[in-house]
Amino acid sequence: MARTRVTLIHSEVEAMLKSAGVRAVLVGPADRVEAAAKASAPVASGAYRDSIHRESATTDRAVELVVADDPKSRIIESRTGNLARALGGGSPMVYYVRKDGTRIRVTQKQADNYSRNRTT
């Protein structure tokens, strides 16, 4: 049985990863993440929501980033996980009521785990 041998030309692979074609493939999903992040962003003044945008960058490959530039964006993101959820990697936040009656804000997955492990 004959074996197939593939030899990659690293300079060509590097050029392909930086090409306009690869960037074009990345723009669509990045725009959808941006739209989802803006739609689910908490709005007090609207500054955080309005600061969410897509940026193009090139490292060793083409990269599309969805970022928030508002000075409070790190605080908001740590409390809500808005950008992470827009990527589809996070669960929506819900309130869970502990046995003592206190409410805590957790992801749906955490609430499901609490409920499963809860003894009555």
trRosetta pair geometry for C-beta under 8 A, 3 or more apart (Angstrom, degrees):
i j d omega theta_ij theta_ji phi_ij phi_ji
8 12 7.8 -147 179 63 70 101
8 13 5.6 14 179 -40 115 135
9 12 4.2 48 91 15 108 116
9 13 6.8 162 82 -15 55 85
10 13 5.6 -53 -143 37 35 111
10 14 6.1 38 157 -20 67 105
11 14 5.7 -52 -148 37 31 114
11 15 6.4 33 152 -20 63 106
12 15 5.5 -51 -146 36 33 113
12 16 6.3 37 152 -22 65 104
13 16 5.6 -51 -148 34 32 113
13 17 6.5 32 154 -19 64 105
14 17 5.9 -55 -149 34 30 110
14 18 6.7 14 156 -5 62 110
14 60 6.9 -73 -138 -178 95 83
14 61 7.9 -119 -148 -80 56 71
15 18 6.0 -69 -152 46 31 103
15 19 6.5 56 147 -57 65 95
16 19 5.3 -32 -153 -9 36 124
16 21 7.9 -40 -162 62 72 116
16 22 6.7 106 154 -39 64 127
17 22 5.9 44 -152 -45 33 177
17 60 7.0 9 107 132 140 68
17 61 3.7 -67 158 -118 115 95
17 62 6.5 -164 156 6 60 78
18 22 7.2 71 39 49 4 134
18 58 5.8 57 -137 -150 99 120
18 60 7.9 -102 -63 160 103 33
18 61 6.1 -133 -68 -137 63 37
18 62 5.6 136 -134 -46 37 81
19 22 5.1 100 62 7 80 97
19 23 7.1 -142 103 -1 46 89
19 62 7.1 -79 53 -30 39 131
20 23 5.4 -55 -147 40 37 114
20 24 6.1 44 152 -27 68 103
21 24 5.7 -49 -147 30 30 113
21 25 6.8 31 152 -18 61 101
22 25 5.7 -52 -155 32 35 113
22 26 6.6 29 150 -16 65 109
22 61 7.1 -87 135 -175 152 95
22 62 4.7 152 103 33 108 134
23 26 5.7 -62 -151 39 35 110
23 27 6.4 46 153 -38 69 100
23 56 6.8 37 -152 -143 121 122
23 62 4.2 -121 -74 -168 81 151
23 64 7.3 123 -152 -54 71 103
24 27 5.9 -40 -146 14 33 117
24 28 8.0 36 162 -18 56 95
25 28 7.2 -57 -173 23 31 106
26 29 6.5 -67 -160 46 43 102
26 30 5.9 38 152 -20 76 116
26 62 6.1 -172 12 120 147 111
26 63 7.5 -134 173 -151 163 19
26 64 4.3 168 141 -2 114 123
27 30 5.7 -65 -146 42 29 112
27 31 6.1 31 158 -23 68 107
27 54 7.7 93 -144 157 69 153
27 64 6.0 173 -90 -93 46 152
28 31 5.9 -57 -149 33 27 110
28 32 6.7 24 154 -16 62 105
29 32 5.6 -54 -149 36 36 112
29 33 6.4 37 153 -20 68 102
29 64 7.7 136 76 75 85 140
30 33 5.7 -51 -148 35 34 112
30 34 6.4 38 151 -21 65 104
30 54 4.9 100 145 -131 115 129
30 64 3.7 -90 -63 135 155 134
30 65 7.5 30 -140 40 128 11
30 66 5.8 -180 -163 -53 82 98
31 34 5.5 -51 -148 35 33 115
31 35 6.4 33 154 -18 65 104
31 54 6.3 -49 -83 -41 57 155
32 35 5.7 -52 -147 37 32 111
32 36 6.3 31 154 -17 65 107
33 36 5.8 -56 -146 39 31 110
33 37 6.2 32 155 -21 65 108
33 66 4.8 -132 109 -27 117 159
33 83 7.9 49 168 -160 107 71
33 86 4.9 98 -166 139 72 104
33 87 5.7 20 -130 -88 122 57
34 37 5.8 -57 -146 36 28 111
34 38 6.4 24 157 -16 64 107
34 52 6.2 159 -152 143 77 101
34 53 6.6 28 -139 -144 128 25
34 54 5.0 -73 -61 -47 142 98
34 66 5.0 -155 -75 -126 77 118
34 86 7.7 82 -69 166 13 143
35 38 5.9 -56 -147 38 29 108
35 39 6.2 29 155 -20 64 110
36 39 5.7 -56 -145 37 30 112
36 40 6.3 3 165 3 66 112
36 85 7.8 -137 142 114 114 77
36 86 4.1 151 99 -143 106 86
37 40 6.5 -71 -142 49 24 92
37 41 6.1 48 155 -56 63 99
37 52 5.0 -162 114 -167 120 151
37 66 6.2 154 -2 157 152 134
37 68 7.7 -140 158 -61 135 108
37 82 5.8 92 -149 147 81 97
37 83 5.4 21 -120 -104 129 60
37 86 3.7 -25 -66 -75 79 163
38 41 5.6 -33 -143 -3 30 121
38 49 5.5 89 -146 -167 71 88
38 52 5.2 -163 -74 74 81 136
40 82 5.9 178 104 -145 99 91
40 85 6.5 -92 108 98 157 125
40 86 6.6 -168 43 -76 124 90
41 48 5.8 -171 -179 111 123 102
41 49 3.9 158 92 -96 145 86
41 52 6.4 -146 -69 -19 145 143
41 76 8.0 30 -158 157 87 138
41 82 5.5 66 -104 -164 62 151
42 48 7.0 17 70 73 75 144
42 49 7.9 -149 72 -54 34 100
42 76 6.5 -152 48 -155 115 113
42 80 5.8 -152 -16 -78 120 158
42 82 7.1 -122 -3 -71 82 136
43 46 5.4 22 -152 -82 99 62
43 48 7.6 -151 -104 56 48 100
43 49 5.6 -11 -93 -21 91 138
44 48 7.7 60 29 9 89 115
45 48 7.8 104 59 0 83 79
46 49 5.4 -59 -156 46 55 112
46 50 5.5 52 149 -21 83 112
47 50 5.8 -61 -142 43 27 108
47 51 6.2 26 158 -24 64 111
47 70 4.9 119 132 -120 94 126
47 72 7.6 79 92 35 119 110
48 51 5.9 -62 -149 33 27 109
48 52 7.3 38 153 -35 61 95
48 68 6.1 14 -165 -169 74 134
48 70 4.5 -97 -99 29 56 162
48 72 6.4 -72 -77 80 108 99
48 73 5.8 148 -133 -94 92 75
48 76 5.2 35 -129 3 152 174
49 52 6.2 -46 -164 8 35 113
50 70 7.8 96 65 -65 75 115
51 68 4.9 77 103 -166 103 70
51 69 4.3 -134 -173 52 113 75
51 70 3.9 -175 15 -38 158 84
51 73 6.4 -112 93 -68 137 127
52 66 6.8 16 -173 176 91 92
52 67 7.4 -176 -140 96 52 33
52 68 4.8 -24 -86 -93 70 85
52 83 7.6 -174 -126 -89 116 98
53 66 7.4 -164 102 -147 24 61
53 67 6.7 -23 63 63 67 74
53 68 8.0 125 15 -97 62 41
53 69 7.4 -7 25 -9 106 109
54 64 6.0 -9 -169 -177 108 99
54 65 6.9 148 -157 80 56 47
54 66 5.5 -32 -96 -96 69 69
54 67 8.0 123 -114 18 22 72
55 64 7.4 157 80 -160 44 52
55 65 4.6 -17 60 63 94 101
55 66 7.9 170 18 -87 73 22
55 67 5.9 -2 3 14 119 119
56 62 7.6 -31 -163 -166 94 88
56 63 7.4 138 -164 83 49 58
56 64 5.9 -26 -103 -105 63 69
56 65 7.8 -175 -81 21 16 79
57 63 4.5 -26 72 72 91 109
57 64 7.7 167 25 -89 73 23
57 65 6.1 28 4 -9 117 116
58 61 7.3 -137 -152 106 66 21
58 62 5.9 -29 -107 -104 81 50
58 63 6.6 172 -94 20 27 87
59 63 5.7 42 2 -18 99 134
66 83 6.4 175 106 -147 107 107
66 86 7.1 -108 113 105 154 136
68 73 3.7 173 108 -138 115 141
68 76 7.5 -81 119 69 159 125
68 77 7.0 173 41 -54 137 117
68 83 6.7 -131 -14 -61 113 127
69 73 6.8 113 62 -20 9 148
70 73 4.4 125 63 -48 83 95
70 76 7.4 23 83 12 128 138
72 75 5.0 -53 -171 43 75 115
72 76 5.6 76 131 -24 89 103
73 76 5.6 -56 -141 41 34 110
73 77 5.9 34 160 -20 69 108
74 77 5.8 -53 -141 39 27 110
74 78 6.3 28 158 -20 63 107
75 78 5.9 -57 -148 35 28 109
75 79 6.5 16 157 -10 63 111
76 79 6.0 -67 -151 42 29 105
76 80 5.9 -16 169 17 69 117
76 82 6.8 -13 139 6 98 129
77 80 6.6 -74 -125 55 23 83
77 81 6.7 70 -174 -94 60 25
77 82 6.1 -97 -111 35 64 88
77 83 5.8 -14 -125 14 115 108
77 84 7.6 109 -168 -10 95 95
78 81 8.0 23 -152 -60 13 61
80 85 7.9 -77 144 5 81 129
80 93 6.6 -97 -147 -17 59 148
81 84 4.5 -56 -173 50 87 118
81 85 5.3 91 122 -28 93 98
81 90 4.8 -172 152 -167 131 168
81 93 6.9 144 40 -53 112 110
81 107 7.6 -7 36 -83 162 107
82 85 6.0 -60 -147 37 25 107
82 86 6.4 28 154 -23 62 106
83 86 5.4 -50 -147 32 34 116
83 87 6.9 38 152 -21 62 100
84 87 5.8 -53 -160 30 34 113
84 89 5.5 -80 180 72 82 104
84 90 4.3 74 121 -30 102 131
85 88 7.6 57 180 -72 38 18
85 89 7.4 -117 -96 59 27 59
85 90 4.1 -75 -80 67 67 114
85 91 7.6 -69 -110 68 100 14
85 92 6.7 81 -139 -90 138 54
87 90 7.4 76 56 1 90 88
90 107 6.5 -117 -178 -120 86 130
91 107 3.8 98 68 180 113 107
91 108 4.1 -131 169 37 126 90
91 109 4.6 -178 -29 -10 157 94
91 110 7.7 -176 64 3 143 77
92 107 7.2 129 75 -150 28 68
92 108 5.6 44 59 -27 74 116
93 105 5.5 14 -180 180 116 100
93 106 7.1 162 -149 89 71 20
93 107 6.2 -60 -99 -96 54 49
93 108 7.8 -137 -104 -34 11 71
94 105 7.5 169 86 -149 27 60
94 106 6.5 -30 65 70 74 68
94 107 7.3 56 19 179 83 18
94 108 5.4 77 -4 -85 125 69
94 111 5.3 -38 75 -27 124 155
95 103 4.8 -2 -175 -172 115 114
95 104 7.1 149 -154 73 65 30
95 105 5.9 -40 -97 -95 65 61
95 106 7.8 102 -130 24 21 73
96 103 7.0 148 72 -154 38 61
96 104 5.5 -25 61 63 91 83
96 105 7.8 149 15 -109 80 13
96 106 5.0 -6 -2 27 125 121
96 110 7.3 -103 -30 110 150 96
96 111 4.5 -165 -82 -112 118 96
96 114 5.8 71 -169 59 149 157
97 101 6.6 -19 -173 -145 101 33
97 102 7.4 159 -152 81 58 32
97 103 5.5 -32 -96 -95 67 73
98 101 6.9 -38 74 29 76 19
98 102 5.0 1 37 58 117 82
98 103 7.6 -157 5 -82 80 23
98 104 6.6 54 -35 -2 106 108
99 118 7.6 166 -61 -150 103 112
106 110 3.9 -109 169 86 121 131
106 111 5.3 149 87 -53 118 81
106 114 7.3 85 81 -16 168 136
107 110 4.7 98 55 5 78 101
107 111 7.1 -143 95 -4 42 86
108 111 5.6 -55 -149 37 35 113
108 112 6.3 38 152 -22 67 104
109 112 5.7 -52 -150 34 32 113
109 113 6.5 31 152 -17 64 104
110 113 5.7 -55 -150 37 34 111
110 114 6.3 36 152 -21 67 104
111 114 5.6 -50 -146 34 33 113
111 115 6.3 32 155 -18 65 107
112 115 5.8 -56 -148 38 29 111
112 116 6.3 29 154 -21 64 109
113 116 5.7 -55 -145 36 31 112
113 117 6.2 11 162 -4 66 113
114 117 6.3 -72 -147 47 25 97
114 118 6.0 42 154 -49 65 106
115 118 5.6 -41 -143 8 29 122
